[in-house]
Amino acid sequence: MEKENFKEWLIQNGYTENTSVSYANAIGKISSNENIDVYTLNDLPTIEKLVKSYSTTGKHAVIGYEGSGAVRSAIKAFWAFKKDTDNDDELFKLTDFEIADQMIYGFSYNANLRKSILRDKSKLFPGFKLFRRNKEGFEYSIEESTIDILLENTDGDILAVKLEPGVADLDAFGELATHIGFLIERFPERRIKGSIIAGEIESGLKRASKVTSVISLKTYKMNLELEDVL
């Protein structure tokens, strides 16, 4: 049941059907490796330990890389799912600042961040348009990897965008670098670059990005607007 809830949550938050199935199955791989049913876990700190364990620097990093990072991405998404679907009464135990922080990141975890970028792409990325394949405007699939947003300009340059609604760390850098590697293999005649857009950039990621001009780092700000109904 929880597996189906997870898949439904992924789709509601902007993931494609194929990605939701892939992530749901990836949680099964983690369950087999840990000899537990991850879907029965409700303790967020325990799930967070799994996120770290399957990160690029964790003890199960090799497994995390399976499916072009799908396993690693799946457990991160599962942690967000459990956090998002946790008992709403817990909000009353938080300070006003913590509530605001959860609202900001909860809001951006859904499709609104992607939709906002797609809506204002001409202003945010001048000269670029959506790289369309079978009318897909986002979540471009390349082999077993999924790119959040793929753009191109009239010169044929391609820009792969990695969205990280919360804090972007070295995992985000590794995933985007993998995406770029796939794109270079598929489109060797084109110039390929990438951009990570996040709510916050972790210090280690800032240092890692200094070794290349191919990947840029950006943070976003979401503006909340109120509209009178009556």
C-alpha positions as CSV (number, residue, x, y, z in Angstrom):
1,M,0.0,0.0,0.0
2,E,2.8,2.4,1.0
3,K,4.5,1.7,-2.3
4,E,1.5,2.8,-4.3
5,N,1.1,5.9,-2.1
6,F,4.8,6.7,-2.8
7,K,4.2,6.3,-6.6
8,E,1.1,8.5,-6.4
9,W,3.0,11.2,-4.4
10,L,5.8,11.2,-7.0
11,I,3.3,11.8,-9.9
12,Q,1.5,14.5,-7.9
13,N,4.8,16.2,-7.4
14,G,5.7,16.4,-11.1
15,Y,7.5,13.1,-11.7
16,T,6.6,11.0,-14.8
17,E,4.9,7.6,-14.6
18,N,8.1,5.9,-15.7
19,T,10.2,7.6,-13.0
20,S,7.7,6.9,-10.3
21,V,7.8,3.2,-11.2
22,S,11.6,3.2,-11.3
23,Y,11.9,4.9,-7.9
24,A,9.4,2.6,-6.3
25,N,11.3,-0.4,-7.5
26,A,14.6,1.1,-6.4
27,I,13.3,1.3,-2.8
28,G,12.8,-2.5,-3.2
29,K,16.5,-2.8,-4.0
30,I,17.4,-0.9,-0.8
31,S,15.0,-3.1,1.2
32,S,16.8,-6.3,-0.1
33,N,20.2,-4.9,0.7
34,E,19.2,-3.7,4.2
35,N,17.1,-6.9,4.9
36,I,14.2,-4.7,6.0
37,D,11.0,-3.4,4.3
38,V,11.9,0.3,3.8
39,Y,8.2,1.0,3.1
40,T,7.3,0.1,6.7
41,L,9.7,2.8,8.1
42,N,8.2,5.9,9.5
43,D,11.1,7.3,11.5
44,L,12.5,10.2,9.6
45,P,16.0,10.1,11.2
46,T,16.3,6.4,10.2
47,I,15.3,7.1,6.6
48,E,17.8,10.0,6.6
49,K,20.5,7.6,7.6
50,L,19.6,5.6,4.5
51,V,19.8,8.7,2.4
52,K,23.4,9.3,3.6
53,S,24.3,5.6,3.3
54,Y,23.4,5.5,-0.4
55,S,24.8,9.0,-1.2
56,T,27.9,9.4,-3.4
57,T,30.1,9.3,-0.2
58,G,28.1,6.7,1.7
59,K,29.0,3.1,2.5
60,H,26.5,1.9,-0.1
61,A,27.5,4.5,-2.8
62,V,28.0,1.7,-5.4
63,I,24.4,0.6,-5.0
64,G,23.3,4.2,-5.0
65,Y,24.8,4.6,-8.4
66,E,22.6,1.8,-9.9
67,G,20.2,2.9,-12.5
68,S,22.3,6.0,-13.2
69,G,21.7,7.2,-9.7
70,A,18.0,6.1,-9.5
71,V,18.5,4.2,-6.2
72,R,20.1,7.3,-4.6
73,S,17.5,9.6,-6.0
74,A,14.7,7.2,-4.9
75,I,15.6,7.1,-1.2
76,K,16.0,10.9,-1.2
77,A,12.5,11.2,-2.7
78,F,11.1,8.7,-0.2
79,W,12.5,10.7,2.7
80,A,10.7,13.8,1.2
81,F,7.5,11.8,0.7
82,K,7.5,10.6,4.4
83,K,8.3,14.1,5.6
84,D,5.5,15.6,3.4
85,T,3.0,13.0,4.5
86,D,4.0,13.0,8.2
87,N,1.3,13.9,10.8
88,D,0.2,17.5,10.3
89,D,-0.1,17.9,14.1
90,E,3.7,18.0,14.2
91,L,3.5,21.5,12.9
92,F,2.2,22.7,16.3
93,K,5.4,21.6,17.9
94,L,7.5,23.8,15.6
95,T,8.6,27.4,16.0
96,D,7.2,30.0,13.5
97,F,10.6,30.0,11.7
98,E,10.6,26.2,11.4
99,I,7.0,26.2,10.1
100,A,7.9,28.8,7.5
101,D,11.0,26.8,6.5
102,Q,8.8,23.6,6.0
103,M,6.2,25.6,4.0
104,I,8.9,27.0,1.7
105,Y,10.5,23.7,1.0
106,G,7.2,21.8,0.9
107,F,5.8,24.3,-1.6
108,S,8.9,23.9,-3.8
109,Y,8.9,20.1,-3.6
110,N,5.8,19.9,-5.8
111,A,5.7,20.9,-9.4
112,N,5.5,24.6,-8.8
113,L,9.3,25.2,-9.0
114,R,9.5,23.4,-12.4
115,K,6.3,25.1,-13.7
116,S,7.7,28.5,-12.6
117,I,11.0,28.0,-14.4
118,L,9.2,26.7,-17.6
119,R,6.9,29.6,-17.5
120,D,9.7,32.2,-17.2
121,K,12.4,30.3,-19.2
122,S,12.8,33.1,-21.8
123,K,13.7,35.5,-19.0
124,L,15.7,33.1,-16.9
125,F,17.6,31.5,-19.8
126,P,17.6,34.0,-22.7
127,G,17.8,32.5,-26.1
128,F,16.9,29.0,-24.9
129,K,13.8,27.0,-25.6
130,L,12.6,23.5,-24.5
131,F,14.4,20.6,-26.1
132,R,11.3,18.7,-27.2
133,R,11.1,15.0,-28.0
134,N,7.7,13.5,-28.4
135,K,6.3,16.7,-27.0
136,E,8.1,16.2,-23.7
137,G,8.9,19.6,-22.1
138,F,10.7,18.3,-19.0
139,E,12.0,15.2,-17.3
140,Y,13.9,14.2,-20.4
141,S,14.8,10.5,-20.3
142,I,18.2,9.5,-21.6
143,E,19.1,5.8,-21.1
144,E,18.1,5.2,-17.4
145,S,18.8,8.8,-16.4
146,T,16.2,11.5,-16.1
147,I,16.9,15.2,-16.6
148,D,14.5,17.6,-14.9
149,I,14.6,20.2,-17.6
150,L,16.4,20.2,-21.0
151,L,16.9,23.3,-23.0
152,E,18.5,24.2,-26.3
153,N,19.3,27.4,-28.3
154,T,19.5,28.2,-32.0
155,D,23.2,27.5,-32.0
156,G,22.5,23.9,-31.0
157,D,23.9,24.3,-27.5
158,I,22.1,22.2,-24.8
159,L,21.6,23.1,-21.2
160,A,20.6,20.4,-18.7
161,V,18.9,21.7,-15.5
162,K,19.0,19.9,-12.2
163,L,16.3,21.0,-9.7
164,E,17.0,20.6,-6.0
165,P,14.1,22.3,-4.0
166,G,16.0,22.0,-0.7
167,V,19.8,22.1,-0.2
168,A,22.0,20.9,-3.2
169,D,25.0,18.9,-2.2
170,L,27.7,16.8,-4.0
171,D,25.0,14.2,-4.9
172,A,23.3,16.8,-7.1
173,F,26.7,17.6,-8.8
174,G,27.3,13.9,-9.5
175,E,23.9,13.3,-10.9
176,L,24.1,16.3,-13.2
177,A,27.6,15.4,-14.3
178,T,26.2,11.9,-15.2
179,H,23.4,13.5,-17.2
180,I,25.9,15.7,-19.1
181,G,28.1,12.7,-19.8
182,F,25.1,10.9,-21.4
183,L,24.3,14.0,-23.4
184,I,27.8,14.3,-24.7
185,E,27.7,10.7,-25.9
186,R,24.3,11.2,-27.6
187,F,25.0,14.6,-29.1
188,P,28.8,14.8,-29.6
189,E,28.5,17.6,-32.1
190,R,26.8,20.0,-29.6
191,R,28.1,22.0,-26.7
192,I,26.6,20.7,-23.4
193,K,26.4,22.6,-20.1
194,G,24.5,22.1,-17.0
195,S,23.0,24.2,-14.2
196,I,21.9,23.3,-10.6
197,I,19.0,25.4,-9.3
198,A,18.4,24.9,-5.6
199,G,17.0,26.6,-2.5
200,E,20.5,26.5,-1.0
201,I,24.0,25.4,-2.1
202,E,26.1,23.3,0.2
203,S,29.6,24.5,0.8
204,G,31.2,21.3,-0.6
205,L,29.3,21.7,-3.8
206,K,30.5,25.3,-4.2
207,R,34.1,24.0,-4.0
208,A,33.5,21.2,-6.4
209,S,32.0,23.5,-9.0
210,K,35.2,25.5,-9.1
211,V,37.0,22.7,-11.1
212,T,34.7,23.1,-14.1
213,S,32.9,25.9,-16.1
214,V,30.5,23.3,-17.5
215,I,28.2,23.3,-14.4
216,S,26.8,26.6,-12.9
217,L,25.1,27.0,-9.6
218,K,22.0,29.1,-9.0
219,T,19.6,29.6,-6.1
220,Y,15.9,30.6,-6.5
221,K,13.4,32.8,-4.6
222,M,9.7,32.0,-4.7
223,N,7.3,34.9,-4.3
224,L,4.0,34.1,-2.7
225,E,1.1,36.1,-4.1
226,L,-2.4,36.4,-2.5
227,E,-5.5,36.9,-4.6
228,D,-8.9,38.1,-3.4
229,V,-11.7,35.6,-4.2
230,L,-14.5,37.5,-2.5
